[in-house]
């Protein structure tokens, strides 16, 4: 798996964002996703935003806004407006190693380790720059100036090493036999002593790219399963629709290296989960072939969309996640611990804030809610709901009775399995 790909780093979520109709009192058993139906034959997946207030009245409101990474496009338009109205947003998204801020209180060894991750990440981004421009960037400034905003913001945030010094960059070109020109780029930190040379932790830290040739073909990144699923269902993909680069938006999630390591520790098959989502594995390619077939059939697309809506709602209301040890322990509980730590830090750093949003998958929300209601001393205020995906039964090409039978079969099958 590539260490860094803004479009395909998996986000592994199930939910979406709130809407505008306040409901009754909630408790920890209340859902964050539900399916509703109308007499006109429309079936809708709705996602919840649950708001909590401090019992003693001292502190910001906390909004648990469940995220879903494929949905109808209007849903994301409304989600952007809602989230931008809050003081800060802690959002889900497995990220590349090296992206986190480096604490000035860390030891020199930890700063050196974090700097190594940053240099590796810069090399990956430089490789992406080559794929786009057919040349390596001259320096970090050009990487910022000539990259798309999402990438430019990342480079700008990691341009300094663990000691707060700007990372140096050098592009080298070598002509071979007066014909072929090789290109490499190197990124260097001056180490703990902030001067050239040195030994131990004072030594320079440098990472050099592979050699690139002008004739190297551009390789298109494989579409991830989430993108292929969005295309098959004729819906939108969150990363294509939302701007999550605002200064008050915090990527409060695990990094890809740690996630891969933890999954691998629990068995090789668990590590394959990431390859499947990114689209590199044989299984992912096979699923992609089926999804392309579904995409070409409006009726099949509508049927699959309806089935997915039911499955997402059922997944949250059942104990299915507990049947998958690695998924529950690493992808669910482990990442909950991370976002809760980010929330505590945000509450401490910004007591003046009025509203803090956590934008995470619906399956994560009950665990996060439990901490908010217990350890953090909050109480429920209100629920709001929004339409994430809608299907009209007539679009499936089946009768209402046939659709009902199909949905019951899927539900019963899943309940028997788990």
N, C-alpha and C positions, 0 to 999 in steps of 0.2 A: 504494500500500500504506500502511495506517496505520502510523505510526511506532511505535505501542505497542499490542499486543494480547496479553495473557498466554496466551490459549488458542490463537492462530493464528500467532504468530511461529514460523517453521519451524525444526525442529531437525535435519532432514536426516540421519538416521542409519539404521543397518542392523542393529544388534545387540541384545543383552540382557545378563542378569546370570548369574553363576556359581551352582553348586549344591554338591553335597556328596560327590562321588566322585573321589578323587585318581587321576590317571592317570600314565602314564609320562613320561619326560623329554621336554621340549618343545624346539623350536628355532624360528627365525624363520619357517619355512615351515609350521608347524603352524597349523591353522585356529582361528578364534574362533567359527565357527558350523558346525553339521553337522546332517544329517538322519539319524535312526535309524528302524528299523522293527522291529516285533515279529511273532511268528507269529500273534498275535491280530488282525492287520490294522491296528494303530495305527501311524501315521507321525507322528514328532515332530521339531520343530525345536528343537535344543538350542544354548544359548549358553554361552560359556566365560568363566570368571574365571581369569586367569593371574596367579600371584603370583611376585614376584621379591624377592630378598634381597641386601643389599650383600655383595660378595665379601670385604671386610675386616671384616665384621660390625658396622660402625659406621653406623647409620642405620636408618630405618624400613623396613618391608616396603612394597612398592608393588604394588597390585592393579589390573590392567587388567581392568575389568568392562565387557564389551560391552553396549551399550544398544540396545533395539529399542522403537520408540514405539507399536507396537500389538502386543498379545500377550494370551494368556489371563489373566484377572484374578488367579488365584492366583500367577502369576509375579511380578506387581508387589508382592503382599503379602510374598512371600519376599524380593524385592529390597530392599524398604524395611528389613526386619529386618537383612539383611546389611550394607547401606550404613551404617545407623545404628550398627553395632558398630565402625566405624572412626573414627579421630581426625579425619579431614577427607576431604571428597569434592569432587573437581574434576569438574564435570558439564558436559555438552554442552547447548547451547541458544542459538541466535542471539538476541541481546538488543538492546534499544533503545539508541540512543546516549544517553549521559548516565548510564548505570547504574553504570559503573565508579567505584571510589574515585579521588579526586583526590590525587595525590602532593603533599605539602607542599613538595617540592623543585623543583616545576615553576616555570617562569618565569611572571611575571604575565600575559603574553600567552596562554600555554597554559592558565593557570587561568581566564582570561576566556573562552577558547574552550570549555573544559569546562563552565563555568557556563552559557554559552548553550545547550549541549546539555541541561543539567539543566532549565533553564527551559522549553525546548521539550517535554521529556518530561513535566513537571508540567502543561503545558497539555493535552497529549494525555490524561493521566490525569483531569484535571478534565472534559474532554469525555466520557470514559467515565462519570464520576460523574453527569453530567447525564443520560446515557442511562439510568442505573439509577434515579435519584431524581427526574428531571424538574425539577431545579434545580441550580445550581452550588453548590459548597461555599463556606461562608463564609470558610474559611481552610485552611491546610495541616493544622492539628490535626484539623479535621473530616474531611478526606480520609483521615486515618489511622484515626480512630475509627469511621467509618461505611463503610469499604470492606472487602471480603473480605480475610482475612489475607494472601494472596499479594500483593495490591495494596498493602495497608497497610504491609507490610514494605519494599516498593520505595520508597514515598513517604518512609518513615522514614529510609531510607538515603540519600536525595538531598535532604533538607530544608535542607542547608547549601551555601553556594557554595564556590568554589575557594579562598577564604581562610579557610574554617572558620566563617563567619558565617551565622546563620540567614537563609534566604531569606524575604523579606516577601511577603505576599499581600494583595490588596485586591479585594473583590467590589463591583461597582457595579451598581445597578439604576436604570433610567430609565423613567418612565411617559410614554407617548405618547398624546395625546388622551384622557387620563383612562381609557384602556381597556387598552392593551397595555403590558406591562412587559418591557423588554429587560434582559438580564443579561450582564455581562462579568466576567472575572476577570483580574487582572494579577499577575505574579510579578516581584519585583525583588531584585537584589543591589546592594549599595552600592559594589561595585568594590574595587580594590586599597587605597584609602585608608580603607575601612570607614566612610565618612561620606557624608551626602547631597550630591549634586552632584558637581562635579569635572570634569576634562577628561582625555581620553586614557584610559589604563588606570585612572585614578581615577574616571572617570565611572560613574554608575549604569548597570546593565544591566537592561533591563526587556523583558518580553514580555507582550503583551495578547492575550487570546482574541478570537475572533469574537463577534458578538452572538448570544445565545441567546434564543429566545422560548418562553414556556410552551406555545405551540401546536405547537412543533417536534415532529415525530413521532419516536418512538424507532426507530432503525434496527438491526435485528439483524445482528450480524457474520456474514458468510458462513462456513459450516463449511469448514474446511480439508480438503484431500484426505486427510490422515491420519485425521481424525475420521470422514469419510465412509467410508473404507476399513475402519476399525474397526467401524463399524455394519454394513457389508455382510458382514463376516466373522464377526459376532457375537462380537467380542473386545473388549478394553478399550483405552482410549487412555491413555498414560502420564501425561499432565498431569491427567487426571481421577482417577487412582488414587494418585499419589505426592505426598508433601509434601517439597518440595525447598527449603524456606525456613529450615532449621536454620542456626544460627550458624556451624557448621563446614562448610557446603555452599557452594562457590564456583562461580559461573557463569563457567567458564573458556573463554570462546568469543568469537567476533568480534561486533561490533555490526552491526545491520542496515544502517546508512548506509554503513559501510565495505564490507560484503558487496555491497550493490547497486552501489556505485561500481566495485568491482573486476570484477564480472560485466559491467557496462555497458562497461567498457574493453575487454573481450574480445568484445564484440558484443552488439547489441540482443537477439538471440534468447536469449542466456544470461541476461539480466536477467529474461526472461519466466519463468524457472524459479521464481522466488519468487512471482509472481502465480499460477502453476499450483498451487503447494503451498498458498497461502493461500486460494484458492477464488474469486478475483475475476474471472479471465479467462473468456472464452467457452469455451476448451478445458476449463477446470476445471469449468464448469457442465455441459458435455456429458458429461464423465467422471462427474460427480456423478449425472446422470440414469441412466447405466448402472448405477452402484453401487446406487442405490435399487432398481432392478429386480432386481439380484442379491440384495439384502438380503431381498426378499420370498420367495425360493426357498431353502429349507434345503439342497437338493441342490446348486444352483449355488454357494451360499455355501461349502459344504464343498469343492467342486471348486476354487474360486478360492483358498481358504485353502491347500489342498494345493499348488497351483501356485506361490503366493507363497513358501511355505516352501522349495520346491526352487530358486526363483529367487534367494532371499537367500543360500542356501548356495553356489550356483553362482557368484554375483557375487563372493563373497569368494575363491573358489578359482581364479578366472580373472583375466585382465588387462583385463576390460571397462572398468574405470575409466580406463585409459590411452587409450581411444578417444574420450574426451570431454575435450578440453583444458581447458575452463573448470572443469568439475567436479573434475578431478584437481588442477589447479593452485590454484584458489581454495578450493573447498569441502572438498577432502581435504588436500592438502599445506599450504596456507596456514593452515588451522585447526589442523593438527597442530603447526605451529610455535608457535601461540598457547598451546595447552594445555601444551606442553613448557616454555615460559617460566613459566607459572603453577606447574608442578611444581617447577622449579628454585627459584622464589621460596618455595614452601611448604617445601621441604627446608631452605633457608637460615633461614627464619623460625621453624621449629618442629623443631629437632633432637631434641626430647624426644618427638615423636610415635612411636608404634609402628607405625601402619598408615595409609597414604594410598591412597585409591582414586581411580582415573580412570574415570569413568562415561561412556563415549563409544561411538559406533557401531563395529561390528566392522570395517568397512573402514578405519577410522583406526588400528586397533591394531598391525598389522605395522610401520608407520612409527614409532609411538611406542615399540614394543618395541625396535626397532633402536637408538634413542637410549639407552634404559634399559640395554641390555646392553653398549653400547659406551661412549658418552661418560660415563654416570653410574656405571659400574663395578658393575653388578648382575649377578646370575646367576639362572637359572630355579630355582624351588622346587617348584611344583605347579600342576596344572590342576584346576579343579572345574567341573562342568557343571550346568545347570538346564534344565528343560523350559519353553520359551517358548510354543509352540503345538502342539496335538495334533489330528489328524484321524483318525477311524476310517473306513477305506475304504468300509464299508457305508453310511455316511452320504452318500456321493456318488451313490448309486443305480446305480453301475456295478460290474461284476465286477472281481475282482482283476486279471485279464488286461487288461481295458479301461483300468483306472487305470494299470497299468504302461506300456501303449502310449502313453497320453496324456502321462505324465511324460517318457518317452523322446523324444517328439516335441518337447516344449517345450525339453528340454535340448539336443537336436540343433539345433533352430532357433536358439537363443541362441548356441551354439558356432559355428554357421556365420556368424552376423551379426558376431561379435566374435572 
